[in-house]
Amino acid sequence: MAMNTLKSPFNIPNGRCIEGKWHKNRYKIQKELGRGANGVVYLAEWKGRKVAVKISDNHLTITSETNVLKALSKAQGIALGPSLLDVDDWEIGSRKFSFYAMEYIEGEHFLQFIKRKGMVWLDILILQLLSDLQSLHERGWIFGDLKPDNLIVTPLPVKIRCIDVGGTTAIGRSIKEFTEFFDRGYWGLGSRRAEPSYDLFSVAMIIVNAYYPDRFPKKIGGIQQLQKMIVQKNGLHKYEPILLRALTGKYHQAKEMRLDLLTFGQKKIKKNQPSRPLKAKVPSNPPQSKQKRTAGWLETIFIFLIISLFYSLYIFGQIG
């Protein structure tokens, strides 16, 4: 019988259809997209559209991940993760597996995009990522397993998205999934407690990874090794003050790191400066509202200049 062709629940042949027990939606498997300890993600066809389907024999994993996706869908302005389409069970013989269908995000992997388009795009994408992380953190979640492998850049408009929320963890709990290179515990620079500074460490390592596409092994670990790798790489060393603050847990909110990234080219960050976001030069003791207006003005000018640059390059056929 056809069921015997399934060697394991996570080796589903292309062309096979799975049907949900409760909602009766049918998904035609096209190919495997990726697998991990808690399940496999497949590209599938459903009602004439492409979707991603994650199947697991761990019901709690599916419940946890779908809860995250539901929370993200309720939060306006967050497009970091895929949208949730369906949650169901799949019965095969006497066994039952849980699965969910989600938006299939088409685009280019983060590091491939940077390699093809150039480092000028790195700041733009990281600023987007930090903005989405700020919203995510405000809603009580830490992304956890944040790394370039999980990041996709979509075209028109160019937007950074994540294709795997399996590591997302409620603030205060222990990180449930991580990748060593992007994990501060691996480098001896902090705990694996879910808090904003954990994600911001990973963001810093994503920037490092953009300049070291093959990464590098841990030798002595700690901030000494990471700082050495940062300063010896052309282009990367300019981020040194921001990266060191993120790597040593000095940022407590994503918006602090984002503001520093927006202004680091206009004001040099002193190595021993207290942990607080950089501010534009303003008169001493200005009203709080004026500080906010100044920061907003700087960000608007920065983004306007970047958009103008990309538009000019597009006109001359260098982007597209």
C-alpha positions, 0 to 999 in steps of 0.5 A: 500500500502507499503508506508503506512507502513512508520510511519514517514520518519525516521522510515524506516523498515528493508528490505525497499528499497529507490531509488534516484530520480535523480541517480536512485541508490537503497538502501536496508535498513538493520538497523538503526545506529543512529539518531539526531536532523537533520536526521537518519543514516541507514546501507544499501546495495548498489550494494552488499556492505554495505553503510551508508545512512543519510536521513533528511527533512532538505535539508540545513543540507544534503548540509552542511554535503556533502560539508564537505565530499567533502572537506575532499575527496579533502584533501590528507592524511585525512581519519578522516571522511567517503568518500562520495558516492552519494547525492540525493532526495527520494520522497515518496508520495507528500513528498521529503527528501534529503539523502546521501550515504557514506562509512560504516566504520566498526570497534570498538567504541573508548572506547570499543577498549581502554577497550579491548586493554589497555591504551597503545593504547590511545596515539597512537590513540590521536596522529592520531586524532591530526594529522588529525585535524591539516589537517582539521583545515588547510583547514578551518574546525572545527570538532565541535561535537568531542566525543568518541561516534562518533569515530571508530577504524578500524582494519588492520591497526588500524586507528581512524575514525569518523562516523559523520561529522554533527557538522563540522563547518567553522572556525569563525562561531558558533559551530552548534552541541555539546555534553555538556561533551566535550563542553568548553562552558558548562564548562565555559572555552570558547566560542562556536566559531569554532576555533582549540582550541575548538576541542583541548578542546574536545580532552582533554576531550576524554582523560579524558573520557577514564579514566572516562568511565561513565563521571561525572556531572558538579558541580562547573564547570571551570578548578578547577573541571576538574583539581581535576578529572584529578589529582585523577585518576591513569594514567590520572594525568601524562597528567595533564600539557597537558590537562590543556593547552588544557582545558584553550585554550593555544594550537592554533594548533593541532600540538602543542598539538601533539608535547607535547604528543610526548615529555611529557615523555621525558621532564616535562612540567612546569605548568607556562610555556608560551604557545608554543609546547615543544621542544627537548633539543637543544643548544640555538639559533639553526637554524630553520631547525635543530629544525625541524630535532630534532622534526622529529627525536624524533617523528620517534624514539617514533613511532618506539619504539611503533611499536616495542612494539606492534609487540613483543606483537603480536608475543607472542599472546597478541594482535590480 
